[in-house]
């Protein structure tokens, strides 16, 4: 079949168009779609990178906050007593509060070994003042603008906030000691614990003191036996006419003799005091690792790529 010149030109154009169309659909279109996909990925990565850069800029602030929290933890832990074993605690109490010059001079005596518990835990509740809000019908009627109720809520705000907080658990140890002590030294012992805790930023307290004789056997200081109890004079007896009846004088009672012996288990002016003591511990925070100081200029060059690329490749391989 012989084509004319015109037919050959038309056929050539058709072939070129077909080839061009095939090239577009086979080669150009996939690349174009891939280009668009890569653009979306690039935009997403750019947004993520911007987000990361902003996070990196927060590194100095976060490092500062971590250091502040660490220092606060150190300061708080410093307000508690250093941890001690039961043996160390017993020796600590004896050296600091019993075996002191004044008590040795006053013959304060430790009657038994100090009973010390191993370290356990105790719950520390929040201490706060709860205001008393008194209301009554006329009070409520007088609150025409609601200001009285708002004032009452404001007074209770701190108490309500602290009441909602849970108690904190810390370490603690307890000890019980029995000492033969006089009244003055018993008060001095309480003051000594308080003064030591205040001066050394320690957390300790005397939970209770039980006295065997609440009067410290001070009645024995004047004589060998306690002073006799004073009795009210008896009313005189009268006859039917109301005249007093003479009574025979009672034989005089023997007076206390200073030479009478004092019971062996009694020391005048002293008594045995059972003292319950407790101290509290809190773990000191460990030093945090916050990393090197952040330098924002690291992203200006290309050096960071040699640092991050191996890590990224290793992460991708995993």
PELINQUI-V439794 format. One line per field, one symbol per residue. ss: DSSP state (a for helix, b for strand, c for the rest). burial: # if it has 9 or more other ideal C-beta (glycine too) atoms within 8 Angstrom, else .. A space follows every 10 residues. Layout:
BEGIN
ss->???
burial->???
END
This chain:
BEGIN
ss->ccccaaaaaa aaaaaaaaaa aaaaaaaaaa aaaaaaaaaa aaaaaaaaaa aaaaaaacaa aaaaaaaaaa aaaaaaaacc cccccaaaaa aaaaaaaacc aaaaacccbb ccccbbcccb bbbbcccccc ccccccaaaa aaccccaaaa aaaaaaaaaa aaaacccbbb bbbbbbbbbb bbaaaaaaaa aaaaaaaaaa cccbbbbbbb bccccccaaa accccccccc cccccccbcc cccbcccccc cccccccccc cccccccccb bbbbbbbbbb bccccccccc cccccaaaac ccaaaaaaaa aaaaaaac
burial->.......#.. #......... ..##...##. .......... .......... ..#..##.## .##..##..# ..##.##..# #..#.#..## .###.###.# ..##.#.#.# ...#.##.#. .#.#...... ........#. ..#....#.. .#...#..#. .##......# ########## ##..##.### .##..##... .#####..#. #....###.# ..##...... .......... .......... .....#...# .#.....### ########## ##..#..... ...#...... ...#...... ........
END
